[in-house]
Amino acid sequence: MAQDLVISVPEVQRRQNEGEIVFLDARNPQAWAESEEKLPGAIRVPADALNEHIQEIPRGRTLVAYCT
């Protein structure tokens, strides 16, 4: 069974800077366009188009997907 993982914001930033964590912005195009919040370096792939963009997602890293 999976366990919850809680890490600090500085730890997330460090891991992202070192290439260990990749963020996947899975918001739909309208939500993305209307938002002022965008994570630098996040890969943007709408959830309904994931299969079309699967090759763009790096392997061997922790993937953190988010959407609205």
C-alpha positions as CSV (number, residue, x, y, z in Angstrom):
1,M,0.0,0.0,0.0
2,A,1.3,3.5,-0.9
3,Q,2.2,5.8,1.9
4,D,1.7,9.6,2.0
5,L,4.8,11.5,1.3
6,V,5.1,15.0,2.8
7,I,8.1,17.1,2.0
8,S,8.8,20.8,2.4
9,V,8.6,23.4,-0.4
10,P,12.4,24.0,-0.4
11,E,12.9,20.2,-0.7
12,V,10.6,20.1,-3.7
13,Q,12.4,23.0,-5.3
14,R,15.8,21.4,-4.7
15,R,14.6,18.1,-6.2
16,Q,13.1,19.9,-9.2
17,N,16.3,21.9,-9.7
18,E,18.3,18.6,-9.6
19,G,15.9,17.0,-12.2
20,E,14.5,14.4,-9.8
21,I,11.0,15.8,-9.8
22,V,9.0,16.7,-12.9
23,F,5.7,18.6,-12.7
24,L,3.0,17.7,-15.2
25,D,0.4,20.5,-15.7
26,A,-2.7,18.5,-16.8
27,R,-5.2,21.4,-16.8
28,N,-7.4,21.9,-19.9
29,P,-6.4,24.7,-22.3
30,Q,-9.0,27.1,-21.0
31,A,-8.1,26.6,-17.3
32,W,-4.4,27.0,-18.2
33,A,-5.0,30.2,-20.2
34,E,-7.1,31.8,-17.5
35,S,-4.6,31.0,-14.7
36,E,-1.9,33.4,-13.5
37,E,-0.2,30.4,-11.7
38,K,2.2,28.4,-13.8
39,L,5.0,26.3,-12.4
40,P,8.3,27.1,-14.1
41,G,9.6,24.0,-16.0
42,A,6.3,22.1,-15.8
43,I,5.4,20.0,-18.8
44,R,2.0,21.0,-20.0
45,V,-0.1,18.2,-21.3
46,P,-3.9,18.3,-20.9
47,A,-5.2,15.2,-19.2
48,D,-7.4,14.2,-22.1
49,A,-4.4,14.3,-24.5
50,L,-2.0,12.3,-22.3
51,N,-1.7,9.4,-24.7
52,E,-0.8,11.7,-27.5
53,H,2.1,13.2,-25.5
54,I,3.3,10.2,-23.5
55,Q,6.8,10.4,-25.1
56,E,7.3,13.9,-23.8
57,I,7.2,12.7,-20.2
58,P,10.6,11.9,-18.8
59,R,11.2,8.4,-17.4
60,G,13.0,7.6,-14.2
61,R,11.9,10.6,-12.3
62,T,9.2,11.4,-9.8
63,L,6.2,12.7,-11.7
64,V,3.9,15.2,-9.9
65,A,0.7,15.8,-11.9
66,Y,-1.7,18.6,-11.1
67,C,-4.9,20.1,-12.5
68,T,-7.9,22.1,-11.5
